[in-house]
Amino acid sequence: MTNQDQRYIRIARACLKAINQVSADKQEREKDVQRVYQAIDEAFQLEFHVYQDMQQVTETCLREITALPANEPLSRAQHKARQALRQLSGLHGTGAHH
């Protein structure tokens, strides 16, 4: 299962949880719709937060590599890139699990 599949499954579960709490009373339907909307919004926000963190790690790494002096060995840039990739792997692998 891909990470995208896992993200969609988490969002679908949040939606289903909200839908399962739907009222039989027609007057309460608008509140039910709002509850489902809120569940979708919260699930997307949790997933989006992971991407914001990943973008920050990537940007920081690129800025650090760009700031290296021209005479700096390539190994130093590679080391910074590997560190960033480890951070990204941790962020990507954990995701938002709710």
C-alpha positions as CSV (number, residue, x, y, z in Angstrom):
1,M,0.0,0.0,0.0
2,T,1.4,3.4,-1.0
3,N,1.7,6.4,1.3
4,Q,-0.9,8.1,-0.8
5,D,-3.3,5.2,-0.2
6,Q,-2.7,5.4,3.5
7,R,-3.4,9.1,3.5
8,Y,-6.7,8.6,1.6
9,I,-7.7,5.8,3.9
10,R,-7.2,8.0,7.0
11,I,-9.3,10.7,5.4
12,A,-12.0,8.2,4.4
13,R,-12.1,6.8,7.9
14,A,-12.6,10.3,9.4
15,C,-15.4,10.9,6.9
16,L,-17.1,7.5,7.7
17,K,-16.8,8.2,11.4
18,A,-18.7,11.5,11.0
19,I,-21.2,9.9,8.6
20,N,-21.9,7.1,11.0
21,Q,-23.0,9.7,13.6
22,V,-25.7,11.1,11.2
23,S,-29.0,11.9,12.9
24,A,-32.3,10.5,11.6
25,D,-33.9,13.9,12.4
26,K,-34.2,16.1,9.3
27,Q,-33.7,19.3,11.4
28,E,-30.3,17.9,12.5
29,R,-29.1,17.2,8.9
30,E,-27.4,20.5,8.5
31,K,-25.4,19.9,11.7
32,D,-24.6,16.4,10.3
33,V,-23.3,18.0,7.1
34,Q,-21.2,20.4,9.1
35,R,-19.8,17.6,11.2
36,V,-18.8,15.6,8.0
37,Y,-17.3,18.8,6.5
38,Q,-15.3,19.4,9.7
39,A,-14.0,15.8,9.8
40,I,-12.8,16.1,6.2
41,D,-11.2,19.5,6.9
42,E,-9.4,18.2,10.0
43,A,-8.2,15.1,8.2
44,F,-6.8,17.2,5.3
45,Q,-5.2,19.6,7.7
46,L,-3.4,16.8,9.5
47,E,-2.1,15.4,6.1
48,F,-1.2,18.9,4.9
49,H,0.9,19.6,8.0
50,V,3.2,16.7,7.1
51,Y,3.8,18.2,3.7
52,Q,4.6,21.6,5.3
53,D,7.1,20.0,7.5
54,M,8.7,18.2,4.6
55,Q,8.9,21.4,2.6
56,Q,10.6,23.1,5.5
57,V,13.2,20.4,5.9
58,T,13.9,20.5,2.1
59,E,14.2,24.2,2.0
60,T,16.6,24.3,5.0
61,C,18.8,21.7,3.5
62,L,19.0,23.5,0.1
63,R,19.8,26.8,1.8
64,E,22.6,25.1,3.9
65,I,24.1,23.5,0.8
66,T,23.8,26.8,-1.2
67,A,25.7,28.6,1.7
68,L,28.6,26.2,1.6
69,P,31.8,27.8,0.3
70,A,32.8,26.9,-3.3
71,N,35.9,25.1,-2.1
72,E,34.0,22.9,0.4
73,P,34.2,19.2,-0.4
74,L,31.3,17.6,-2.1
75,S,31.0,15.2,0.8
76,R,29.8,18.0,3.1
77,A,26.9,18.7,0.8
78,Q,26.2,15.0,0.5
79,H,26.2,14.7,4.2
80,K,23.6,17.5,4.6
81,A,21.5,15.9,1.9
82,R,21.5,12.5,3.6
83,Q,20.5,14.2,6.9
84,A,17.6,15.9,5.2
85,L,16.6,12.6,3.5
86,R,16.5,10.8,6.9
87,Q,14.4,13.6,8.3
88,L,12.0,13.5,5.4
89,S,11.8,9.7,5.6
90,G,10.7,10.0,9.3
91,L,8.2,12.7,8.5
92,H,6.8,10.9,5.4
93,G,6.7,7.5,7.2
94,T,4.8,8.7,10.3
95,G,2.1,10.8,8.6
96,A,-0.9,11.9,10.6
97,H,-2.5,8.8,12.1
98,H,-6.0,9.6,13.5
